[in-house]
Amino acid sequence: MSHELNPRELRHAAEELAQQAATALTEHLGCGHDIAVVLGSGWAASVEAIGPITASASVSDIPGMRAPGVQGHGAQVHSVAIDEQRNVLVFLGRTHIYEGFGPQAVAHNVRAAVAHGCRTIILTNGAGAINPDFSSGQVVLVSDHINLTGQTALVGPEFIDLTDLYSARLRAMVRDIDASLAEGVYAQFHGPAYETPAEIRMARSFGADLVGMSTAVEAVAAKAAGADVLCLSLVTNMAAGVTGAPINHAEVLAAGAAATNRLGSLLSKIITRLSDGP
Ligand code: HPA
């Protein structure tokens, strides 16, 4: 008979799995890391523009990790050199809520990265723009989020303060690197269908500038695990109903492909500055 985990067991199992993954990351990549980057839709190709890949592991070698179920996401985790001494941990793709494996699976990458020693988690995503001042191809710094999935990876009384979830210090650092970057509030929907125009009007009235199907659940789990969180969205399309044009995944990928070098160079500058310390 199958045994349903009670909440305490569920939390313990997630922590245990993150620890096992952390150890496997060290074994397969051959070193530790302070910073992890999750490359989402549109961002994955920019990995080589961050720096040379010095070691790679297949997600199948890392306990609990899954091959991303979406085109445009890779099935490997890389150690990328930023200079002779320092490396950054790079996940190509992520697990999404809409894949149906539950919020623990979604949070696993960031929890594993924190257990492995990463103190800063950089999340990236492709997003629809709700704010009509944004346009396709633009990078926006996420200043806050609205989680509309109804899901969280936290179990039990983890009353985490989220007033500075997307670290104001890290955002100021990034704006210092590129003063032209706008900021915006990201709304996470469950997906996988893109939103209806009415849902986008609702999200806009709630204060959202960007919409996507990732990030919020991971950001909260990363913060709860003790990391500082930074998030960059690449606007891949205008959200449903903003211009009336239909949305498709090919357009999301094309916006990423067009921005590859720009995204890699921005990430590389951010990571270098971060690892130089305050
Ligand atoms: N909606 C949700 N997720 C997305 C979008 C969108 O418009 N664009 C890229 N990811």
Boltz pocket constraint, residues with backbone or C-beta under 6 A from the ligand:
constraints:
  - pocket:
      binder: B
      contacts: [[A, 41], [A, 126], [A, 127], [A, 128], [A, 129], [A, 193], [A, 194], [A, 195], [A, 211], [A, 212], [A, 213], [A, 236], [A, 237], [A, 238], [A, 239], [A, 240], [A, 247], [A, 252]]
      max_distance: 6.0
